[in-house]
Amino acid sequence: MGEFLIVYASRTGETTKIAELIAEGIRIGGHSAILKNATQIKNERDLNGFNGYLFGSSTYHGEMIPAMKQVLFIAERAELKDLPGGSFGAFGWSGEAPQRIFDTMKNIYNMKMTGSPLMLKASWLQGGVVMAQDYGKAMAKMIS
Ligand SMILES: Cc1cc2nc3c(=O)[nH]c(=O)nc-3n(C[C@H](O)[C@H](O)[C@H](O)COP(=O)(O)O)c2cc1C
């Protein structure tokens, strides 16, 4: 069984809910998932040692939450190369954060990324629960 680390940054809890649903999907897929708020990540040792990673942030004024930006700089020093990766976030209309996180994981850490970021207006809208769980299941399939 593999273990995924899901790190999220959220202001009003929407992205946190998405993170929890992705974790459910990973567990349904037969692996374990640990959830951490971005503020809990202090150095690369807090990131190292997992079999796959998901980073998520909502978007405010076209940007990710600063705590997630900080995690992305810390992650540059972690051992993430070739490991499965995904990104996610709640958004209102433009949703830049999940794509920027995804691109950083792919281009800077050289991770093995899943198809695309998961962007949801809210976990409870338009099939969001199933989409977030499915994203977790797809990540679980990346390690067998
Ligand atoms: C002041 C403010 C600025 C926002 N800016 C953006 C934005 O630039 N693009 C966007 O897609 N959503 C924007 N949103 C919407 C949030 O991303 C959305 O409410 C999201 O669900 C919040 O998720 P969270 O609870 O995980 O922080 C903004 C919301 C607020 C209150």
The ligand as a Gaussian input file, in Angstrom:
#p B3LYP/6-31G(d) Opt

LIG

0 1
 C      -11.813000      38.758000      -2.298000
 C      -11.969000      37.546000      -3.176000
 C      -11.204000      37.418000      -4.333000
 C      -11.355000      36.298000      -5.168000
 N      -10.613000      36.202000      -6.325000
 C      -10.825000      35.186000      -7.174000
 C      -10.125000      35.111000      -8.419000
 O       -9.287000      35.948000      -8.757000
 N      -10.410000      34.066000      -9.235000
 C      -11.304000      33.084000      -8.908000
 O      -11.487000      32.145000      -9.680000
 N      -11.969000      33.113000      -7.738000
 C      -11.749000      34.125000      -6.858000
 N      -12.427000      34.168000      -5.659000
 C      -13.371000      33.086000      -5.312000
 C      -12.733000      32.013000      -4.404000
 O      -11.646000      31.369000      -5.053000
 C      -13.824000      30.969000      -4.062000
 O      -14.756000      31.585000      -3.191000
 C      -13.324000      29.693000      -3.466000
 O      -14.400000      28.786000      -3.333000
 C      -12.699000      29.889000      -2.088000
 O      -12.159000      28.654000      -1.671000
 P      -11.503000      28.441000      -0.213000
 O      -12.638000      28.420000       0.781000
 O      -10.836000      27.128000      -0.292000
 O      -10.546000      29.564000       0.036000
 C      -12.270000      35.287000      -4.807000
 C      -13.008000      35.399000      -3.619000
 C      -12.861000      36.509000      -2.805000
 C      -13.671000      36.602000      -1.525000

